[in-house]
Amino acid sequence: MQKITLTVFSILFLGNMLTAQRTWSLEKCIQHVQQSNTTTMRYANLEVEKNKIVLERTEAERQPDLGFSTNLGLNLGRTIDPSTNEFGNASTLYNSFRLESNYTLYDGNQTKKRIEKSGLAVQSAQADADQLSKDLSLRVLQAYLTILMAEEQLSNAKKNLSQTESWLRQSKNLVNAGLQSSADLRNVEIQKARDEGKIIDRQNYLDRSYVALKLILELDPSLSLKIEKPKKVAQPDDSINKLSFKKIYSKALKTQPSVEGGELELKSIKLDKDIALAEKKPSVSLFGGIWSNYSSGITEFDDSNTFFDTIGTSYFVSIPGPDIDVPASQIVEVGGEVKNKKYFSQVGDNFGYGVGVNVYVPILDKKASKLNAEIAQVNYRQKQEENIQFKQQLRTDIQNAILDVQAAAKKLEAAEKTLTLLEASIVSMKNKLSLGNINAFEYKTILNDRDSAEIQLVLAKYEFILKKMIVEFYEGKKLRL
């Protein structure tokens, strides 16, 4: 019994958890696209990571390098022995080793400028990623509001069908009482069929709106997802008519990452000119190394097997090897062995090292540095113009956003007034219909007008919300309902 209870509890708990996971608020949707959960953001963040690696590589150029090299070869015929630098006819086997290092003391500040440029590239890539994140959040907002609007339109369509069904029942009673004709009943039935068709269309629009949001979030389209409805939505107030273009534009210059990104790219291009000009400056580097080699052509005398005979005495000489002095006149024959010098003995004896300073002064470079500097200057001026155009477009977008939200507020007010008047007319017309003073066609006409007014009100409401939040987007505010 306890196991069954536990199992049921687990199923209910998991079911509730899955339901909670599938109900997403606007903040959760935006957070999802901003936290590298989409290919677009992952690509942008990888671009930042790549530029960080490039910066690290550029900074490493200041460090000295160190390299080891070795070679092994066989000389045949008359060649130069690399170990002795002498000509010989015998075949020799040679082997050399070299450990070298170089360190740049001065390069006209080229490395320093390249490091600075790489640092700007990291900041610029981050600014691009941040702007992409904000743009994606705006796309999520539009898709989210579209779903809310579609759900409200579907709800209105269902409400209208319910009212039409009530009207149909009333019409049947009136026809049975002889107060209305069968033609009036057919008009009501036609209205009911139209309301059912509208529900199908609105449901399809809602389903497609959810698919659009899932595509932005890069979720499986078959995933069961439900968005969270806000408890309260924004309404027009006096602040809408008091929006200041100068204040919003000033905030946008500070909060829109693309503005900062454009300035960073401008600084980066300016460094291209400095780097090109630095190529004409002299460079100074320090170098050093240690080396050794081996050659099979190098021999040594081995006196370990020396022998001699003596005959008479005249004077004494020293015999190589053991400390023995014998009379020279007594030496009849001395024997020894000549053989190749041992490998590690040669490597130890031929060990050498050296250090030095290298100075390079460029004289002619086929105008490369001069022309590269001129190209960089043109690129700099082009980027300046591009930044000016971007800011001009930003001004236009902000001014249009202000005008749009103010117009949307007026449109919403007019739509609310229209629907209120039509609702009042429907109450009056419904009373007349029950008394038989008007026919079904006249009542259907005002119902259709009411349906159109409801649609316009829903459109106007969510258009106002969207336009208002676009203004907040330029102000750098967090997008939330």
Secondary structure per residue as TSV (DSSP state, phi and psi in degrees):
chain	resnum	aa	ss	phi	psi
A	1	M	-	360.0	-41.6
A	2	Q	H	-64.6	-38.5
A	3	K	H	-64.7	-41.0
A	4	I	H	-64.3	-44.3
A	5	T	H	-61.0	-43.6
A	6	L	H	-63.1	-40.3
A	7	T	H	-64.0	-45.5
A	8	V	H	-62.1	-43.1
A	9	F	H	-61.7	-41.7
A	10	S	H	-63.6	-41.8
A	11	I	H	-63.5	-44.5
A	12	L	H	-64.2	-40.5
A	13	F	H	-65.0	-47.1
A	14	L	H	-64.1	-38.3
A	15	G	H	-62.7	-42.8
A	16	N	H	-66.3	-37.0
A	17	M	H	-66.7	-43.3
A	18	L	H	-63.6	-39.1
A	19	T	H	-63.1	-41.1
A	20	A	H	-65.0	-36.5
A	21	Q	H	-67.2	-30.2
A	22	R	H	-87.0	-9.5
A	23	T	E	-96.3	109.8
A	24	W	E	-111.6	135.1
A	25	S	-	-86.3	170.1
A	26	L	H	-61.1	-41.6
A	27	E	H	-61.7	-39.7
A	28	K	H	-68.3	-38.7
A	29	C	H	-62.4	-44.9
A	30	I	H	-66.5	-41.8
A	31	Q	H	-61.6	-36.0
A	32	H	H	-62.3	-45.5
A	33	V	H	-75.8	-21.8
A	34	Q	H	-86.7	-17.2
A	35	Q	T	-101.7	44.8
A	36	S	T	57.2	31.3
A	37	N	-	-94.0	5.2
A	38	T	S	-128.0	153.3
A	39	T	H	-62.2	-33.7
A	40	T	H	-62.7	-47.4
A	41	M	H	-72.7	-35.8
A	42	R	H	-62.1	-41.3
A	43	Y	H	-63.0	-44.2
A	44	A	H	-63.3	-41.7
A	45	N	H	-69.5	-33.0
A	46	L	H	-66.3	-33.6
A	47	E	H	-64.1	-40.2
A	48	V	H	-63.5	-45.5
A	49	E	H	-61.8	-40.0
A	50	K	H	-63.5	-42.3
A	51	N	H	-67.4	-30.6
A	52	K	H	-65.8	-39.0
A	53	I	H	-66.7	-40.5
A	54	V	H	-61.6	-40.6
A	55	L	H	-61.8	-44.2
A	56	E	H	-62.1	-40.0
A	57	R	H	-65.6	-39.5
A	58	T	H	-66.9	-41.3
A	59	E	H	-63.8	-31.2
A	60	A	G	-69.8	-15.4
A	61	E	G	-65.6	-18.8
A	62	R	G	-74.4	-19.2
A	63	Q	S	-80.8	152.3
A	64	P	-	-70.6	152.9
A	65	D	E	-99.0	163.0
A	66	L	E	-148.1	126.6
A	67	G	E	-138.1	147.9
A	68	F	E	-118.5	135.2
A	69	S	E	-136.2	150.9
A	70	T	E	-149.8	154.5
A	71	N	E	-143.8	155.9
A	72	L	E	-138.8	126.4
A	73	G	E	-150.9	171.7
A	74	L	E	-130.7	121.7
A	75	N	E	-95.4	132.1
A	76	L	-	-121.3	134.8
A	77	G	S	80.1	-159.6
A	78	R	S	-81.2	107.9
A	79	T	E	-143.6	170.7
A	80	I	E	-88.6	126.7
A	81	D	E	-74.2	116.5
A	82	P	T	-62.2	-18.5
A	83	S	T	-84.6	-30.7
A	84	T	T	-112.4	-13.2
A	85	N	T	57.5	30.8
A	86	E	E	-118.5	148.1
A	87	F	E	-72.1	144.7
A	88	G	E	-154.0	157.2
A	89	N	S	-100.9	-13.0
A	90	A	S	-81.5	149.0
A	91	S	-	-72.6	131.3
A	92	T	E	-130.8	144.3
A	93	L	E	-102.8	129.5
A	94	Y	E	-129.0	156.2
A	95	N	E	-151.1	132.3
A	96	S	E	-133.5	157.6
A	97	F	E	-133.6	146.6
A	98	R	E	-151.3	130.8
A	99	L	E	-118.3	115.9
A	100	E	E	-126.0	154.6
A	101	S	E	-145.1	146.0
A	102	N	E	-132.4	143.9
A	103	Y	E	-140.8	124.2
A	104	T	E	-80.5	121.1
A	105	L	E	-86.5	-37.2
A	106	Y	E	-156.0	131.6
A	107	D	S	-135.6	30.1
A	108	G	T	73.3	22.1
A	109	N	T	66.5	19.9
A	110	Q	H	-63.6	-45.5
A	111	T	H	-63.0	-41.3
A	112	K	H	-60.8	-42.6
A	113	K	H	-68.5	-37.7
A	114	R	H	-67.2	-37.1
A	115	I	H	-64.1	-43.6
A	116	E	H	-62.1	-40.2
A	117	K	H	-65.6	-40.7
A	118	S	H	-65.6	-36.8
A	119	G	H	-63.8	-39.4
A	120	L	H	-66.5	-34.6
A	121	A	H	-64.2	-37.5
A	122	V	H	-63.9	-46.8
A	123	Q	H	-64.5	-39.2
A	124	S	H	-65.9	-42.1
A	125	A	H	-64.7	-36.7
A	126	Q	H	-67.4	-38.1
A	127	A	H	-64.4	-40.2
A	128	D	H	-62.8	-41.5
A	129	A	H	-65.2	-40.4
A	130	D	H	-65.3	-40.4
A	131	Q	H	-66.9	-39.6
A	132	L	H	-61.8	-39.6
A	133	S	H	-61.6	-43.1
A	134	K	H	-66.8	-41.0
A	135	D	H	-64.7	-39.6
A	136	L	H	-64.6	-38.2
A	137	S	H	-64.0	-33.4
A	138	L	H	-70.3	-37.6
A	139	R	H	-65.3	-39.5
A	140	V	H	-62.7	-43.2
A	141	L	H	-58.6	-46.0
A	142	Q	H	-62.2	-43.7
A	143	A	H	-66.9	-37.9
A	144	Y	H	-64.2	-46.3
A	145	L	H	-65.9	-33.6
A	146	T	H	-62.1	-39.7
A	147	I	H	-66.5	-44.3
A	148	L	H	-59.8	-41.5
A	149	M	H	-65.9	-42.7
A	150	A	H	-64.2	-38.9
A	151	E	H	-65.9	-38.6
A	152	E	H	-69.3	-38.0
A	153	Q	H	-65.4	-39.4
A	154	L	H	-65.0	-41.3
A	155	S	H	-62.2	-41.5
A	156	N	H	-65.1	-38.5
A	157	A	H	-64.4	-40.8
A	158	K	H	-66.4	-38.0
A	159	K	H	-64.8	-42.2
A	160	N	H	-64.5	-38.1
A	161	L	H	-63.6	-40.6
A	162	S	H	-62.4	-40.2
A	163	Q	H	-67.4	-38.4
A	164	T	H	-66.8	-38.6
A	165	E	H	-64.1	-38.2
A	166	S	H	-64.5	-41.2
A	167	W	H	-63.4	-38.6
A	168	L	H	-63.3	-43.2
A	169	R	H	-63.1	-39.4
A	170	Q	H	-65.9	-39.8
A	171	S	H	-65.3	-38.3
A	172	K	H	-63.1	-39.7
A	173	N	H	-65.1	-39.6
A	174	L	H	-67.8	-38.2
A	175	V	H	-66.0	-42.5
A	176	N	H	-64.6	-29.8
A	177	A	T	-85.0	-4.4
A	178	G	T	79.8	14.7
A	179	L	S	-91.1	-15.9
A	180	Q	S	-135.5	157.5
A	181	S	-	-89.3	164.5
A	182	S	H	-64.9	-25.2
A	183	A	H	-64.4	-38.3
A	184	D	H	-64.0	-37.9
A	185	L	H	-64.4	-39.4
A	186	R	H	-64.0	-37.1
A	187	N	H	-62.8	-38.0
A	188	V	H	-68.4	-40.6
A	189	E	H	-63.2	-38.8
A	190	I	H	-62.7	-42.2
A	191	Q	H	-61.6	-40.0
A	192	K	H	-63.2	-43.0
A	193	A	H	-63.3	-38.9
A	194	R	H	-65.7	-40.7
A	195	D	H	-63.8	-37.9
A	196	E	H	-65.9	-39.0
A	197	G	H	-64.7	-37.5
A	198	K	H	-64.1	-38.4
A	199	I	H	-62.3	-41.8
A	200	I	H	-62.1	-44.6
A	201	D	H	-64.0	-44.0
A	202	R	H	-67.3	-37.3
A	203	Q	H	-65.0	-41.7
A	204	N	H	-63.2	-42.0
A	205	Y	H	-63.3	-39.7
A	206	L	H	-64.6	-44.5
A	207	D	H	-61.3	-42.6
A	208	R	H	-66.4	-34.5
A	209	S	H	-65.9	-38.9
A	210	Y	H	-65.2	-40.0
A	211	V	H	-62.0	-40.6
A	212	A	H	-61.6	-41.4
A	213	L	H	-66.4	-42.0
A	214	K	H	-62.8	-35.1
A	215	L	H	-66.3	-39.9
A	216	I	H	-65.2	-41.1
A	217	L	H	-77.5	-9.8
A	218	E	T	58.2	46.6
A	219	L	-	-102.0	160.3
A	220	D	-	-62.4	123.4
A	221	P	T	-57.6	-24.3
A	222	S	T	-82.4	-6.1
A	223	L	S	-66.4	136.2
A	224	S	-	-77.3	112.1
A	225	L	-	-129.6	138.2
A	226	K	E	-133.0	130.9
A	227	I	E	-90.3	156.0
A	228	E	-	-87.3	129.5
A	229	K	-	-82.6	133.5
A	230	P	-	-69.2	144.7
A	231	K	S	-70.9	-29.1
A	232	K	S	-147.2	136.9
A	233	V	-	-111.5	159.1
A	234	A	-	-66.7	144.8
A	235	Q	-	-124.1	149.7
A	236	P	-	-61.3	142.8
A	237	D	-	-143.2	-174.1
A	238	D	G	-66.1	-24.2
A	239	S	G	-63.9	-24.5
A	240	I	G	-63.0	-38.8
A	241	N	G	-81.3	-6.5
A	242	K	G	-106.7	13.0
A	243	L	-	-63.9	132.3
A	244	S	-	-104.8	121.8
A	245	F	H	-61.2	-44.5
A	246	K	H	-61.6	-42.3
A	247	K	H	-66.7	-44.2
A	248	I	H	-66.3	-42.5
A	249	Y	H	-64.1	-40.4
A	250	S	H	-62.2	-40.3
A	251	K	H	-68.7	-38.4
A	252	A	H	-63.0	-36.2
A	253	L	H	-63.1	-26.2
A	254	K	H	-95.2	-25.6
A	255	T	H	-105.1	-17.0
A	256	Q	-	-87.8	111.9
A	257	P	H	-57.4	-26.6
A	258	S	H	-63.4	-31.3
A	259	V	H	-64.8	-49.2
A	260	E	H	-63.3	-39.5
A	261	G	H	-60.9	-39.0
A	262	G	H	-64.2	-40.3
A	263	E	H	-68.2	-37.3
A	264	L	H	-65.6	-41.6
A	265	E	H	-64.2	-34.5
A	266	L	H	-63.9	-43.8
A	267	K	H	-64.1	-38.3
A	268	S	H	-64.3	-42.3
A	269	I	H	-66.9	-35.2
A	270	K	H	-61.8	-35.9
A	271	L	H	-66.8	-28.7
A	272	D	H	-58.6	-39.5
A	273	K	H	-66.4	-43.8
A	274	D	H	-63.0	-39.3
A	275	I	H	-66.6	-40.6
A	276	A	H	-63.5	-42.5
A	277	L	H	-68.1	-31.1
A	278	A	H	-69.3	-18.4
A	279	E	T	-67.1	-17.1
A	280	K	T	-88.5	-6.2
A	281	K	S	-85.7	152.5
A	282	P	-	-68.3	159.1
A	283	S	E	-126.7	145.4
A	284	V	E	-128.1	132.0
A	285	S	E	-137.5	152.4
A	286	L	E	-106.7	134.8
A	287	F	E	-133.0	158.6
A	288	G	E	-167.3	163.8
A	289	G	E	-171.0	165.5
A	290	I	E	-129.8	149.0
A	291	W	E	-153.1	166.2
A	292	S	E	-163.5	167.2
A	293	N	E	-155.5	171.4
A	294	Y	E	-141.1	145.0
A	295	S	E	-143.9	137.5
A	296	S	T	-72.7	-9.4
A	297	G	T	-82.4	-10.3
A	298	I	-	-86.7	127.0
A	299	T	E	-119.9	171.5
A	300	E	E	-148.7	156.0
A	301	F	E	-88.9	125.5
A	302	D	E	-106.6	108.6
A	303	D	E	-100.0	17.9
A	304	S	E	-66.1	-21.5
A	305	N	E	-113.5	33.6
A	306	T	E	-68.6	139.3
A	307	F	E	-140.3	156.9
A	308	F	-	-157.4	156.4
A	309	D	-	-120.4	154.5
A	310	T	-	-127.1	152.6
A	311	I	-	-139.1	135.9
A	312	G	S	59.2	172.3
A	313	T	-	-126.1	134.4
A	314	S	S	-134.5	-67.3
A	315	Y	-	-147.9	167.3
A	316	F	E	-103.2	142.2
A	317	V	E	-133.1	161.6
A	318	S	E	-95.3	133.2
A	319	I	E	-94.7	128.4
A	320	P	T	-56.2	144.5
A	321	G	T	112.3	-127.6
A	322	P	T	-62.6	152.5
A	323	D	T	-72.6	82.6
A	324	I	E	-128.4	128.2
A	325	D	E	-107.4	125.6
A	326	V	E	-129.2	156.1
A	327	P	E	-66.9	136.5
A	328	A	G	-63.9	-36.3
A	329	S	G	-69.3	-15.4
A	330	Q	G	-89.4	-11.9
A	331	I	-	-74.2	119.2
A	332	V	-	-101.5	-43.5
A	333	E	-	-156.6	134.2
A	334	V	-	-120.2	133.0
A	335	G	E	-119.9	143.6
A	336	G	E	-154.4	-179.0
A	337	E	E	-132.2	130.9
A	338	V	E	-104.5	125.9
A	339	K	E	-145.7	168.7
A	340	N	E	-60.3	138.9
A	341	K	-	-70.3	140.0
A	342	K	-	-61.7	151.5
A	343	Y	H	-58.5	-58.1
A	344	F	H	-69.8	-25.7
A	345	S	H	-66.1	-43.6
A	346	Q	H	-63.0	-45.4
A	347	V	H	-59.1	-40.9
A	348	G	H	-69.7	-40.9
A	349	D	H	-72.8	-31.2
A	350	N	T	-91.6	8.3
A	351	F	-	-63.1	135.2
A	352	G	E	-147.8	164.4
A	353	Y	E	-153.2	164.3
A	354	G	E	-167.6	155.5
A	355	V	E	-135.4	161.1
A	356	G	E	-172.1	174.0
A	357	V	E	-122.4	133.7
A	358	N	E	-113.9	129.2
A	359	V	E	-119.9	127.0
A	360	Y	E	-122.4	125.3
A	361	V	-	-116.9	109.6
A	362	P	-	-69.7	134.5
A	363	I	-	-113.1	-57.0
A	364	L	-	-124.2	129.9
A	365	D	-	-130.1	27.7
A	366	K	T	57.6	34.6
A	367	K	T	64.4	16.1
A	368	A	H	-61.0	-49.8
A	369	S	H	-65.7	-38.3
A	370	K	H	-65.2	-47.0
A	371	L	H	-69.3	-37.2
A	372	N	H	-62.8	-37.5
A	373	A	H	-66.1	-38.5
A	374	E	H	-68.3	-39.7
A	375	I	H	-62.1	-42.5
A	376	A	H	-62.6	-37.1
A	377	Q	H	-65.4	-41.2
A	378	V	H	-65.0	-43.2
A	379	N	H	-60.1	-37.4
A	380	Y	H	-63.1	-45.2
A	381	R	H	-67.2	-36.8
A	382	Q	H	-63.2	-42.2
A	383	K	H	-66.6	-35.2
A	384	Q	H	-59.3	-46.4
A	385	E	H	-64.4	-38.6
A	386	E	H	-63.3	-41.2
A	387	N	H	-65.9	-37.4
A	388	I	H	-64.3	-44.5
A	389	Q	H	-62.5	-39.6
A	390	F	H	-63.1	-43.6
A	391	K	H	-67.9	-35.6
A	392	Q	H	-63.6	-41.9
A	393	Q	H	-65.7	-36.8
A	394	L	H	-63.7	-41.2
A	395	R	H	-59.7	-46.4
A	396	T	H	-61.5	-45.0
A	397	D	H	-62.9	-40.8
A	398	I	H	-68.4	-42.7
A	399	Q	H	-62.7	-41.9
A	400	N	H	-65.6	-37.6
A	401	A	H	-63.4	-39.4
A	402	I	H	-65.5	-46.5
A	403	L	H	-63.3	-38.2
A	404	D	H	-66.0	-42.9
A	405	V	H	-70.5	-34.2
A	406	Q	H	-68.4	-40.3
A	407	A	H	-67.7	-38.3
A	408	A	H	-64.6	-36.4
A	409	A	H	-63.5	-42.1
A	410	K	H	-67.7	-40.0
A	411	K	H	-63.7	-40.1
A	412	L	H	-64.5	-42.0
A	413	E	H	-61.8	-42.8
A	414	A	H	-66.5	-39.4
A	415	A	H	-66.2	-39.5
A	416	E	H	-64.8	-40.8
A	417	K	H	-65.8	-41.9
A	418	T	H	-62.2	-45.4
A	419	L	H	-65.9	-38.5
A	420	T	H	-61.0	-43.3
A	421	L	H	-66.2	-40.7
A	422	L	H	-67.8	-38.2
A	423	E	H	-62.1	-39.9
A	424	A	H	-65.6	-38.8
A	425	S	H	-66.9	-36.4
A	426	I	H	-64.2	-39.6
A	427	V	H	-60.5	-43.9
A	428	S	H	-66.7	-42.8
A	429	M	H	-67.4	-33.8
A	430	K	H	-66.4	-38.5
A	431	N	H	-65.0	-41.3
A	432	K	H	-65.5	-36.7
A	433	L	H	-64.9	-40.9
A	434	S	H	-66.6	-24.5
A	435	L	H	-90.9	-5.6
A	436	G	T	79.1	16.5
A	437	N	S	-80.7	-20.6
A	438	I	S	-130.6	160.2
A	439	N	-	-94.8	174.9
A	440	A	H	-65.7	-33.0
A	441	F	H	-63.1	-43.1
A	442	E	H	-65.8	-40.2
A	443	Y	H	-68.1	-38.6
A	444	K	H	-63.5	-37.3
A	445	T	H	-60.9	-46.5
A	446	I	H	-71.3	-29.2
A	447	L	H	-64.6	-41.3
A	448	N	H	-63.5	-38.3
A	449	D	H	-64.0	-39.1
A	450	R	H	-64.8	-40.9
A	451	D	H	-60.9	-44.2
A	452	S	H	-63.1	-39.4
A	453	A	H	-66.2	-37.3
A	454	E	H	-64.0	-43.0
A	455	I	H	-61.2	-46.5
A	456	Q	H	-63.2	-36.0
A	457	L	H	-66.7	-43.2
A	458	V	H	-63.1	-44.8
A	459	L	H	-61.0	-44.4
A	460	A	H	-65.3	-38.6
A	461	K	H	-63.9	-47.9
A	462	Y	H	-78.5	-24.2
A	463	E	H	-66.3	-41.6
A	464	F	H	-63.4	-44.1
A	465	I	H	-60.2	-45.5
A	466	L	H	-63.0	-47.7
A	467	K	H	-64.0	-36.8
A	468	K	H	-66.0	-40.9
A	469	M	H	-74.8	-23.5
A	470	I	H	-67.4	-40.5
A	471	V	H	-61.5	-43.0
A	472	E	H	-64.3	-32.2
A	473	F	H	-60.0	-44.9
A	474	Y	H	-70.0	-26.1
A	475	E	T	-78.6	-7.5
A	476	G	T	84.1	15.1
A	477	K	-	-80.7	155.4
A	478	K	-	-72.4	133.6
A	479	L	-	-77.3	116.2
A	480	R	-	-154.2	151.0
A	481	L	-	-94.0	360.0
